Each structure stands twice: as structure tokens, then as C-alpha cells.
Amino acid sequence: MLRFHFPIVIIDEDFRSENASGLGIRALAAAIEKEGFEVLGVTSYGDLSQFAQQQSRASAFILSIDDEEFTPGPELDPAVLSLRKFIGEIRFRNADIPIYLYGETRTSQHIPNDILRELHGFIHMFEDTPEFVARHIIREAKSYLDGLAPPFFKALMDYAQDGSYSWHCPGHSGGVAFLKSPVGQMFHQFFGENMLRADVCNAVEELGQLLDHTGPVAQSERNAARIFNADHCFFVTNGTSTSNKMVWHHTVAPGDVVVVDRNCHKSILHSIIMTGAVPVFMTPTRNHYGIIGPIPESEFAPETIRRKIAANPLLAGVDPETVKPRIMTLTQSTYDGVLYNTETIKAKLDGWIDTLHFDEAWLPHAAFHKFYGSFHAMGKGRPRPKQAMVYSTQSTHKLLAGISQASQVLVQDSQTVRLDRHLFNEAYLMHTSTSPQYSIIASCDVAAAMMEPPGGTALVEESLKEALDFRRAMRKVEKEFGRDWWFTVWGPDKLAGEGIGAQADWILKADEKWHGFGKLAAGFNMLDPIKSTIITPGLDVSGKFAKTGIPASIVTKFLAEHGVVVEKTGLYSFFIMFTIGITKGRWNTMLTALQQFKDDYDRNQPMWRILPEFCAAHPRYERMGLRDLCQSIHEMYAKGDIARLTTEMYLSDLQPAMKPSDAFAHIAHRRTERVPIDELEGRITTALLTPYPPGIPLLIPGERFNRRIVDYLRFAREFNAAFPGFDTDVHGLVGDEGEAGGERRYYVDCVRL
């Protein structure tokens, strides 16, 4: 039998006292423990909101109402105020956990109805035996715990505990194989019995089937669909890259015209290649920090898309008025947290494009808080499109509590068309494994259950509050430093003084200097506050370099050696996320680490002292000072005008010469040529060229290299030679060392002439 640790929490100031009240409450605690339940007894609430967070670890609360803090006052009983606040804090997070009141002199007639309605019972001292009261409370606590696990997770726990011998794969047979080897023993002890017993084959009928969505798997997918405001949900165990490919292979066939965000995830570009589609791209804005801005609202207008179809060389001779694109795919949100008003997009495209796909890998939390309004794909109470099916693909492992690779496809039927689940499953089977990892399925199940309101709403609100507190703390430090330098967090100029403020505070307005995206449509875009891009000194949003600067790559290497790992690093920015797992301790550690970096920079501390691991790998930097190294890299960035070059490169006119699938086919047929950087202009790539930073695909197979892209690659070559260890990584760029001690040479695989 699995034993979980969910104690019954008793809050009574007399819990440790030697008076009658103390003896009575401890007798109740002893009776509960005799029945096999743990008890956590405390004598005060302390910080009510912080203590109420214990609801995630408790099976029930017993609250005394005879404490001195509950002494009646002249007008309003402080007992009522304290109880109302504490119970409100619990119910804000958890609608179901049992709460009992416990009193000697007071009864329910002293408690208002708004408090009584939240209770599971009222215990009056000395009227029943402690043993009877304990059994009553334990019954409710067990009922509460029995209802916590969602369907698949519950079935998986039951199976792992039933002691069945397995004769099916995987070959470790519930972990037994690991016990036969010393290193296997180590593996078993590290991961634990339960994980290995729960690693089973799809032959286990009582767990249902992910491949045909039956049994407990199907129950959990239906449960998740309800929680996320969708009509259908499909759990995916190989990440949202795979979820995207499933949606596309269900929708797109060779030769179809598709409308795609130019700065989409590479899995969408892989989908274009695999399906043989002809892409028409919507181009986002950018600022010179390298931050991707929104696609202008005008780009979503059918007349704009038709003009792009008419101008596409791959569609020469096709009447754009007769073309009906198969799908529109949009990255929602961008990598730095810019969101779109999805209702505006649906209104523009419904009836013309039948499939609207929002890649919400970074936005699964938005459905659970009114703060996000219509800035996510499927909101409760919003009207359905008349004809367009809406898909949302979400990485539950990125911002919710799924484990790595946990993802899901959500589908909303239109008013006139319902999803054919059997046909969709054909595309699903093309991309999923026939041996799915059941722990990932369980984490999809649990991640959804955790977001059931009110708990999910509370988790998102806490993320928003922590993100705003971090931003306010960073501004406080900046104000105290005065004219001295400090880091800034990219975002609106004005923040709410406390709390999360209003959605309107985060709507991007036209021509605001802080974002640098120019003329934006009113109410069309918003910045998600939990996505925090930290700007380092040396570059402004217009692309102007200061005399001195601190490249972000040095800051993030410093942070990594101090136990702080960030999500993404740009030229003068790095990115962190306030997921539902972020705590005050974590973001305060980030802030103090940044202050330590500032101190070390200002004192020009030697690199061997502050980055010993990095210097061990790259001894050439040992005797350099931190400030000197920052300045050397900054000056090379400034000389190459790299911020402006990068922006112009992404916004340049990128001309397709071949269908992406046709160009990629040259790889399979071995009709490629490895072309050096200096000879690339005008050549057709067969590779997906992706510079890091920013990690956004620049060229896709079938497109030609232009001069700006070649200039960027020349800079990357020169920079990598000057500063090894800080290399500009470009996926698709093939390097070799050349002659011994010679300069590293770079190539790109292109269509053979």
C-alpha cells in the first residue's frame, strides 16, 4: 500500500499547554495518530497567506476558535476576521480540503454563514470521545485524498502496487534487472521503486491505450479537455514539436498553401518540409535588442495574404483569388512573451482558413486567470468560430508541472464542423511511439488536474505576483544605484505599486519607446509579465552601442557557475520565466547573483577567480579581468554593428527558389554541395539555418542566401576565432578545423549546381 504524507494540521495556541484545552486537543491528536494518520500541531497562524499554502501538503485542517486572538471586540469579533481571512486563503487555492472548527465555549452560533458554508464540521470539546471525533475527521480526510488523483495517474498507481509479475517489456521488469548489477543498483536507488514499477508496456489493459485513446487514458484526456476549455485533448509524450507535426499531417497535403509566422518554431518548418506545403510567411517586427515583436495586425488580413500569394515565385501563374490556405500557424506567445488577441485573428480568418493553429508551447497557463482575457486560444465562454477549427499545442512541461516532453493537442470544434477523431488519430499514430513513457502520460494527467480552478488560478496568480515583485525589486536596486549602472527588466515604463495590476498595464501601444516595435494596432498585443527579459548595459533599443558594455553571454556564464541557469541568452539580454514552480527564494537568489556580478565587474576581478570552471576549459582568459573581457567582446559587437545586422538579416527579403520539401529531398538523394561562407550569396540552402542567439530559424530549405545573411556568417566566423568559448552557434553551419593550427572553416549544405 502506497503511503503518502498528508498530515492533519491542527492550529491551536494551547496545543503545547498543560491546561484542559491543551490536554483535550492533544488527546484528539493522539487518537488521530493511533488510526495511522500523521498530525502537525502548531500554536499560531503566523503569516496567514504563507501558512495557507500548507493546503498542498495537508489532508485536513482543525482550527481552534477559543484562542486569545479570537477575543470578542467592541464592534467586530477578531475571531471572525482571522477565520475569514485564513479560510479564504485556503479556499482561494483549494475548494475541497476538509476544514473543521474546534471549540470549548463557542458554537456555530458565533460564526457567520459565509464561514460556516466552507466547513466540513464543528467539533465541540468534551461532547464526544477523541476516538470518535478522530475517526470522523479521518473518514473525510481519506475521502479527500482518494479524490485527488486524476484517472490515469490513479490507475497507474494501483497497477504499480498490485504486485503482478510482468512478462512484457520493458526488459528491466519493474526495475528487477537493475538490481542484478552494481551500476544498476545505483540507478535503481537514484530513481526509486515507484518510477520503475510504473514504467510499463502498452500491453497492460487496465491502464488503457494512448495509441487509441481508451480506458483511463481516455478519461484523463477528456478531463484535461474540460479543464483547458477544449472539446478534445490528446496527450503527447514526445514534446510539442511532435504535437505540431500531428496537427499539420492531419491538415496539410503536398502542394497546399499554408500561412505561417516567419519566426515560428523549427518544428513548424519541419512540418512544411514533411507535408510538401508551400509557405506564405507573415513577418514579425523586431527591435535592436534582438527581441521578436508581434506580427502587425494587417498581416492577418486576407487581402494582405493574397498579395503575398501573388508575389510568391513558387505560386507563379496561380490566381490568388482561388487559393484557400489550409492552415494558419502562429507562435503564441513569442519567445519573449508577446501575445496576440486571438479573437481578433479568428474574426479576420474564420470562413477563409479552416484550421487556425496556435503554437502555445509557452502559454498553457493563460487559460486559468482572467488577467489573460482573450490573449490565448480557447477561453471559457467565448464564441466558437463559425467554420474554423481551432488547435492549440501546449508544452505542459514548460510552464506547468509536466515532466520533460509532456505535451498536448487541444482542439475546439467550430459551430459547423466537429473533429473526426479517427482521422486525426491516423496523423497521431504517424508521430507517436508505440512504446510511450507512462510517467510522461501520468504527468500530463496530473499537470491538468493541478490547474483545475481554484487551485490553478491561485498558481498562476502567484506566478504573476512573483514576477511583478521581481520587477519592482530590480527597479528599486536601480533607483538606489542612481547614476551607476544596473540591469533592467524589459517591459512597460509603469508598474502597479503592488499586486499584479491590470491587463491594460501590459497592452503594447503604438510607438512606445520601451518596446521599439513601431505602430501597433490598438489592443492587439500584450506582454506576458511572467516572461522576463533582462537587459544588460551597452546597447539601446534603437541599436546604438554605448562606449562600454556587458554582453549577456558573460553574465549568464557567471550565473551558471553560481547555480543560476537561464532559459535563453541574446547579445545584451537574457530570458527567465516565472513558472508555477518559481519561489521568492529563487528570484531573490537571481537578484543577489546579479549584484555579485556588478561588484566583480566594477572591481575588474580576474577571470580565474570568478569563473574557474570556464577558465579551466579556456585558459586564455585566466589573467583577464572581467570588465576587460566584457569590453573586448562589446567593442567587437559594436565594430560589426551586430545588433543592426541581425535585425536587418531577419527582416530582409528572403526569396524562395524551390519548395522546401524539394530542396530537402536533395539530402536524401545526396545531391548537395558543401559551400564555404564567402561563396554562399545566391545559393539555395538544403539546411535549416538557425543562429543562436536568438534560436529562430533564419533560412529554410529552398531559400537563397542574400548579402546580409552572408555578412552575418562572416562576422560569426571572425567572432568565433577571436573569442572561443563564447561562440556564436549557428545550426546548419558545418565547421572543420582545416590544417593543424589553421583557421576554422565553415560551410553550409546547398543544392548542388
N, C-alpha and C positions, 0 to 999 in steps of 0.2 A: 504494500500500500504506500503510495506516494505521501510524504509528509511535507506539508507546506507550512511556512512560518508566518501566520497571520494572527498575532495576539489580539486578545480583547483588551482594549485600552480603558483604564479607569482613571478618571480625573477627580480627585477629592483631596482637599487640603488636609484632611485628617487621616490620609492613607497610612502615615507612619506614626500617628499619635496614639498614646496609651489611654484615650478616653473611650466612652461607649461607642461613639461614632466610628472611631478608628478600628476598634475591635470588630464592629459589625461589618465594615467594608472589607476588612482583611479576611473575615470568615467567608464572605462571598467569594473573594479572590481564591481562597484555598479550595472551596468547593468546585470552582471552575477548573482549577488546575488538576484536581482529583479526577475530573472527567476527561483529562487528556488535552485540554486547551492551555496555551500559554497566556499569561496575564502580564501586561505592562502597566504598573501603577505609578502615577505622578501626582504631585501635590498642587500644581498650578498650570494654567494655560500658557504662560509666557507670552510670546508673540502669537496671537490667535491665528493669523493667516499662515504663519510658518508651521504651527502645530497642526493645523487642519490638513496640511499636506500629508500627515501620517495616515490619512484615509487609504492611501495606496498600499499600506503595509498592515492594516488592521482588519479584523473580521467583525468588530462591533465597538461601539463607544458606550461607556456608562458614565454619566455626568452627574456629580453631586449638585444639589441646589440649596444646600444648607451652609455653604461656605460664607465666611465673613464678607467676601467681596459681593455677596448677594444680599447684604443687609438692606432692608427697605429704606428708601429715601423719602423726603417730604413730598416729592411730586411723582417721580418715576422710579420704580424699583430697579436698582442696578443689576439685579439678577436677570431681569428681562433683557436689559441691554446686552449683558455679557452672553447670555444664552442665544439671543437672536443673532448676534454677530458671529459667534462660534459655529452655530448650526448652519447659518448662511454660508460661511466659508466652506464647510464640509459639503453642503448640498450644491454649491457652485461647481464642485468637482465630481460629486458622486451622489446620484439620486437614490441609491439602493442600500447603502451600508446601514445596518441597524444602529439606531441611537436610542438609548434608554436614559431616563431621568431617575435619580435615586435621592430620596429624601427621608428625613425623620419627622420634621414638623410641617413641611409644606406638602401640598397635594396639587392635583391638576387644576384646582380652582384658582390657584395663584398664577397660573401660566396662561398667556393669551393663546387664542386659537391658531394664530399663524405659526406658533412654535409647536403646539400640540400636534398639528397635522403632519409634521415632519418626523414624529417619534414612532418607534415600534412598541413602546411600552413605558409604564411608570412603575417603579419599584418603591414600595413604602417599607421602611426599616421595620423589622421585627414582626411583620404580619405573616410572612411565610418563612419556611426554613431556608437557609442559604442553599441547601442542596436542591430544593425545588426551583428556586429562582435561577440557580446556575444552569439547570437542565433546560429551562425555558429560554434563557439567553443563548445557550449553545445551539439549541434547535434552530433559532433564527440565524445565528452566525453560520452554521453549516449550510442552511438553505441559500444564504447569500453567496457563500463560496462555491457551492455547487452550480450556481447560475452564472459564474464569471466566465468560464471557458467557452469560447465560440465552438461551433460544431466540429470542425476538422481537428482542432487542437485537442478537444476533449476525446475524440475517438483515437487520436494518436497516443495520448497519454494512457488511455485504457488498454490499447494494444501492447504498448511497451511494458505494461505492468502485469499482463495476464500469464506470463511465463511460458508462452508457446515456443516449442522448438521450431527453428526456421530451417527449411531445406532449399530455400530460394536465395537468389543473390540479394544484396552484395555478399561477397565471399567472406567477409570478416564475421558473418553470422552473429550479429548483435554485439560485436566487439570481442568475441571469444578468441578470434585469430590473433588479435593484438597481444593477448595475454601469453602467447607462446614464444614471444621474442622480447629481448631486453628493450630494444628501441620501441617495440610495440607497446610494452608496459608503460613506457614513458608517455607515448601518445594517448593511451587509454586513461592514464591518470590526469593528463592535461585537459582532455575534452570531457571526460566523465561518462559514467554508465548510461545516463538517460539519453544523451545525444546519440550514442552508438546503438542503443536498443531501438531508438526511433528512426534509425537510418534503414529503411525497408524498401522492398521491391513493390512494383505496382501490381504484383500478383495477390497482395493482401486485400481480399474483397471487402472486408468490413471497414476499410478506410476510404472506399470509393475510388474513382478513377479521375485523375487530372486530364487524361487524354480524351475522354468522352464526357467529362463533367457530370459524374453520377455520385450518389451516396453523400457522405459527409463533405466531400469537396464541393459538390453542387450546392449543398445547404449553405456552406460558408461563402461561396461566390454570390449566392442570392442575398445573403445577409450583408455582404460588402456593398453590393449594388444599392441596396436600400440606404445604407449609411452614407454613401457618396452621391446620392440623388440620381442614380443611373437606372436604366431599365435592365441592363445586362452587365456582368462583370466576369472577366476571365483572368485568373491568376497566371502569372508568367514567372518561370523560375530562372530565366537567363537574361534578366535585365530589360530595361525599356528600349535598348537597341533592338532587341528581338520583338518586343511589343509593336514597335513602329513597323517592322518588316511584315508582321502578321496583318496589320491594318492595310498596308499597301498591297500585299499579294492577294488580299480579299477583294480589292477595289480596282487595281490598275493592271492593264494588259499592255502588251507591246504596241508602241505607236501612239498610246494615249497622251494627250496633253495634260500636264499637271502644273499647278500653281504652287510655288514653294518659296518660303523665306530663304533669302540668299545666305543668311548666316545660321542655317539650321545645323542640327547635329549630324555628324557624318553618317549615322545610321539611315537618315533620310536619303542622303546621296547614294549610299549603298542600295537603298530600295529603288532609286531611279535606275541604277545600273542593272539590278536584277530583273526589274519588270520591263525594261526596254522602253521606258517612257521618254517623252520629250519635255524637258522642264522649261517653264517660264518663271523667271525669278522676280520676286519683289525685293527691292533693295532697301535695307535699313539705313538710318542715319548713323553717324559716328562722331565722337568728339576726339580731340587730340590726346586725351589720356589713354585712348585705345578702348574706351568703353562703348559698347554697341548700344545705340539708341533704338527707338522704335521705327518700324516701317511707317511712313506717313499714311494717314487715313486714305488719301487719294489713291494710293497704290492698290487698295482693295476694290475700287470701283470697277465694274465690268468693262466700261469703256476704256479705262487705262489698261486693263489686262488684254483687251482685244488689240490695242495698239502694239503691245509687246509681242503678241502672237504674229501680227502683220510684219513686225521688224525682225523676227527670228529667222535666220538663214535656213534652219532645219525645217521650217514650215513654209518655204517659198512656194508660191502658187496655190496655197490653201486660203480659202475665203475665211477671214477671221470671224465673220458673222455666223458661219455654220459650225464653228468649233465650240464644243461644250466640254470644258475641262472636267476630268474625272474626280479630282481631289484638290483641296486647298489645305496645305500643311503649314502651321505657324508655330514657332517656338514661343511658348507661353509658360514661364517668363523667360526673358533673355538671361544671359549668364550673370549679369549684374543686377537683375531684379526688376527690369522694366516690364510692366504688364499692359495688356490690351483690354479694352472694353469689348467683351465677346459678343454682347448683344448688338452692338453697332455693326460688327463684322457679319453676324448672322443675317441682319436686316439687309445688308448690301448684296449678299451672295445667295441667300435662300431662293430656290427656284431656278438658279442658273448652274451652280455647282452642287451636286447631290451629296457629296461627302465632305464635311468640314472636320478636319483633324487638328486638334490642339495637342502639341507635344508638351505636356505638363509635368515632365520629369522632375522639375524643380518647384512644383506648385501643388502637391496633393493636400497641403494644409488649408488652402484657401476656402474650401467648401464649409469649413467649420467655424467661421467667425464672420459676423456681419460687416466687419471692417473692410472685407474684400469685395463686398457687393457683387456687381456684375463683372468683376475682373477675373473671372475664371469660367471654365467651360460649362458646367452644369450646376445651376443654383436652384435651390428648393423654391418652388412657387413661380419660377419663370416660365413664360410660354414656350412651347416647343416650336421649332421651325416647321413650316407647312410641309416642305418636301425634303429638306436636307437632313441626313443622318449626322449626328454629332458624335465624334470619337474623342476620348481623352486617354492618352497613355501616360502613366504615372510611375515614378520610381518611389515606391513606398520605402525603399532603403535609404533614400537621400535625405528626406526631411521628416519622415515618420519613423516608426520603430521596426521596420522590416530589416532583416539581415541582408548582407550584400547579395545582389542580383534579384531581390524581391521586387516584382513589378506587377502592374495590372493594366488591362484594357477595359475602359468603361465605355458603354455605348448608350446613347439616348435615341430612341425611336423618334421619327418625325410624326406629324399629325396624320400622314397618309401612308407611310412605309414603316414596316417593322423589320428588324434584323432577322434574316434567315440564319439561325444559329448553326444549322447543319452545314451550310455552305461556308460560313465563317470558320467553322472548325476544320475544314479542309486546309485553309491557309494556316490555321493554328498548328495543325499536325506537321505541316511542312517545316516549321521552325522550332518546335519544342522537342525536348529529349524524350525518348521512350523510357528513360530511367530518371525521372525528376527527383530532385532532392526534397524529401518530405519535410525537413526542417525549414526550408525556404517557404514551402506551401503553408506550414503552420505559422510562420512569421507574417505572411500576407494576411492570414486569418486573424491573428492577434492584433496586428497593426490596425486593421479596420475596426475591430471591436474596441480598441483603445480610443478611437475617435468618435465613438457614439456619444452624442451630447447627453449630459452636460460635460462629461469628462474631456472630450476632445476640444470643446470650446475653451475650457479652462487651460488646457495645454497650449493652445495657440495663443491665447491671451497672455499667458506667462512668457512665451517666446517674444511676443511684441513688446511687453514691458521690459524684459531684459535687454532687448535690442535698443530701445529708447533710452534706458538707463545708461547703457554703454556709450551711446552717442552724447548724452548730456555730460557724462564723466570726461569724455575726451575733450569736449568744449571747455569744461571747467579747467582742465590742465592747460589748455591753450591760452585761456584768459589769464591764468596765473603766470605763465611764462612771458606774457606781454609781447615785446618785440622779438624775443628769442624764437627760434624755430620749433615747430612741433608737427605731428601728423594730423591730418584732418580726415573725417569720415564723409565721403561723398553723399550729398543729399540736400534737401531744401534748406534755405537760409534760416528759417524759423522752425523751432521745435516746441511742442507743448511743454509747459513748465513741469508737468508730472503726468503719469499715466501714459496712455497710447495716443491721446489726442483724437482728431477726426480724420476720416478718409480724405477730406478736402485738403488737408495739410500736405498730402503726398501726391496729389494730382500734378502732372507736369504741365506747365503753362508755356505758351509760346514765348520764345526769345529770352527765357530766363538764363542768366549768365551761369548759374551753378551747373546746369546740365549741358549747355552748349549744343543743343540739338536743333536750334533754329525755330522756325514757325511750325508749331504743332497744333493739331486740331483740339479744340476745347473738349475736355472731359474724356479724351480717347485713351490717355496713358496715365499710369500710376507707377510709383516706385514702391516695391515691397520693402518695408522697413527692416525685416529680418535679414535682408541681404545687405551686408556692409562692405563697401569697397573703401579701403583705407589708402589715402593719397600720401605719397612721400614727397618731400621738398625737391624742387629742381625743375619742374615743368608746370605750366598753367594750362587751362582748358583750351586756350587758343593755339597751343603748340609752341609757345615761346619758352626757350630754355633760360633758366637763371644762371648767374655766374658760378654758383655752387649747386650741387645736387646730390641726392641719395637714391641711387637706383634700388628698386624694390627687391631685386633678386638677392642683394646683400642682406637686407633686413630679414627676409624670410629664411635665409640660411642661418642667420643669427638666432631667430626664433626657434628653428628646428633643433639647434644644438642646446636650446634651453627648454625643450619639451613642449613647444607650441608649434603645431603643424597646421598650415593654412590650406585653403581649398585651391586657390589659383593665383599665380603671380604674373603681373604685367610689367611694363617698363618702369613706371613710377606709381604703381598701385598693386595692392594685393587684396584678396577677397576672403571674407569669413562669413559663415552663416549661423544664425541663431535658431538652430533646430529645437525641437521639443526636448532635447537632451542637454541643452546648454544651461549652465548654472552661473550664479553670481561669482562663485569662486573661480570658474574658468575664465570669464571675461575680465575679471579683476587681475588674474594672472597675466593675461594678454597685455593689459594696460601697464602693469609694472614691468613686464619684459620690454615694452617699448621705451619706458623711461630708462631702463638699464642700457638699452641701445643708445639712447641720446647721450647718456653720461659717457659711455665708452667712445662714441663718435667725437664728442666735444673735447675729450682728453686725448684723442688720436691714439687710443690704446693699440698695442701691437697685435697683429692678427693671430700670432701663435698663442696668445693668452686668451683671446675671446672666442676664437673659432678653431680649437685644437684639432678636432676631427677633420675639418675641411683642409686645414694646413697639412695634416699628415698625408692626405691624398694629393695635395698640390703644394709642395714645399716652396715653390717660387714666391708665395705670398707671405711666408712666415715673418719676414722682417719689415713688411709694410705696415703702416698704421691704418686703422680702419677708415679714418677720414681721407687719407691719401688714396686708398683704393677706391673709395666712393667717387672721389673727384676724377680719378683716371678714367673710370668707366663713364661717368657723366660727360666728360669732355669728348669722349669718342661718340657717344649718343648725339651730343649737340653738333659735332662736326658733320656727322652723317644726316643730321636733321631727321632722325629716325621716326619721331612721332608723326611728323607730317608725311613722310614717305609711307609709313604703314597705313595711315588713313587714306591717302590717295590711292594706294595699291588696292585696298579693299573696295573703294568706290569707283575704280577705273572701269572703263568699258571692256567687259570680258566677252569675247566673241566665241560662240560655239562653231566648230568646224565639222564635228561628227556627233552622232548620237552617243551619249555616254556608254551605252551598252556595246555599241560597235567599237568604240575606242578601247574599252576594257577587254574586248574579245581578242585584241592583238596580243595580250599577255598569254592567253591560253594557246594561241596559235604560234607563239614565240616569234612574233613579227614586231619586236620592239627594238629601240636603239637607245643606248645609254649616252645622253648628250651632256657635255660639260656646260657649266653655268653660262660662260661667255658666248655660247652658240645657241642659247635657248630661244631668243626672241623669234616669234613667228612659228615655233614648233608646237605640235599638238601633243599634249600630255596623255599618257595612259595611267598615270598615277593620280591619287587624291593628294594634293599638296596642302599640307596643314602646318602653318607656323605656330610654335609655342614660345612665348605668348603670341596671340590670345587663345590658341587652340581652336580656331574656327577655320574650316576648310576654305582655301583661297581659290584653287582651281580644281575642277572635276575633270575626269577623263573626257576627252573630246574638245576641250577648250585650248585656245592658243596662248602662249606666253606673250605678254607685252613688255614694253621697256621698263615700266615702273616695277613690275614683279622681278625682272632680271636685276634691276638696281638693288632691290631689297636682298636678293640672294647673294649678290656680290658683297653687300655690307655684312650679311651674316657670316660669309666666309672669312672676311677680314677680321670681324669681331671675334670669332671663334679662335682664330690664330693668336690674337692678342691676349685673350682672357680665357684660357682653358679652365673649365670648372664652372663657368658662367655661360656656357654655350647656348646660342640660340638654336633650339631644336626645331627642325622642320621635317615633319613626317612626309615621306616621298622623296626627300633629298638623300641620295646614296653617296656615302663618303668612302674614300680609301686613303691610306697613308702615303701612297706613292713610294718613291725611293727612300732608303733609310735616311732619317733625319730631314726628309724633304717636306714641302708644304702639303697639307692635307687637301685633296682634290674632291670636288663634289659634282654629282651628275643627277639628272632626272630621266626616268624612262619615258620615252616618247614613241609615237607612231613612226615606224621605220619608213623612210622616204623611198 
